[in-house]
């Protein structure tokens, strides 16, 4: 029931002297946070206020992640803790949604284990949230709808409630067609669907008019945005005002030289390229179904660094993929040296049922994986610190999101001592010191 927005929900508490309140907790990626902003926007339009603790809420939402096993374990424990709140307030509405509950087995397991939960739905049914809430509040229904048909088009009329008005995230697409062998995303987010360029540009323009200084475009693979990603970036880049324009995430097999060329010419697109490599071994990359090899990846890196000398390159790396040998792991370490990443998100392989990798033989012991992971962290830290030290003496443009710290155009945290509150402003900072995860500098203006 797309666009279901019952008037009765809006008037549910009209005779009350106090607004009903909601608490929303989000797990996982930035796409999940964007989904939560839409759920919160709908609740706000219904008349809900918001609280920062579940203890005082009339409605609690947990928007979940399924990418890694430990994310599910955390949700499991936190949902159990809500039982006492429900006993204290029988009218409390508890909602579980997101990627975890697109999986039928997980959804029905939670329904059985936690009968006090009122509404459970998967990502395909996010657009039916208002309908589910109506059915529960007025008919007393317990709802568990893990599966559904993903909409082929975006609903551009959804209200959005953003906590951060300075740095705004805008989804431009959803779903993924890549089917990397270790990844559950295509199964819980569906196939790629792209928003219209006009809708994205209009949302970005409105956010900038309301004071946004950073626009982050979101997608599982922004490079395969159906209406031309480089063209979309160029349209937003041409909007008036000073702002940083960023995006997440680029897939190496689809990242183009045109995109890099546009970044090199732009005054607004960030000098940060997040390019997940996952492994430095061609054999493992093939098993992962990544669609590129080591040579192609490093060619792209060299081109990007040649065109954008002040580029910050970041990545994702998985250790312990099924069948990974010591030689494969050595290839990953050597790639880190060659690519010279500023930083990396590092992960131990997490088996996800339903993916192709879950069927592969995994004969590497947990101790071996842990030892490799430690060596990986040491190598990433070593190279990252060397990269950060290379910024000493340079002057970087920084958007301050706190009184004395912010993010440079390279996406690096920069601290600058000052007796003024610089929150929400841009300033040039000359870097004087490098730390492991941040830079220290002095204002130049």
Secondary structure, DSSP 8 states (H G I E B T S, - for coil): -TT---HHHHTTTTTSSS--EEEEEE-SSHHHHHHHHHHHHHHHHTT-EE-SSGGG-SEEEEEE--SSHHHHHHHHHHHHTTHHHHHH-TT-EEEEEEGGGGSHHHHHHHHHH-TT--EEE-GGGGGGHHHHHHHHHHH---EEE------SS--TT-----S-SSEEEEE-EE--S---TT--HHHHH-S-EE--HHHHHHHHHHHHHTT--EEEEE-TTGGG-TT-HHHHHHHHHTSSS--EEEEE-B-TTT--HHHHHHHHH-SSB-SEEEB--B-S-HHHHHHHT-S--HHHHHHHHHHHHHH-TT-EEEEEEEE--TT--HHHHHHHHHHHHHHT-SEEEEEE----TTSGGGGS-----HHHHHHHHHHHHHHHHHHHHHHHHTTTT-EEEEEESSSSEEEETTS-EEEE--SS--TT-EEEEEEEEE-SS-EEEEE--
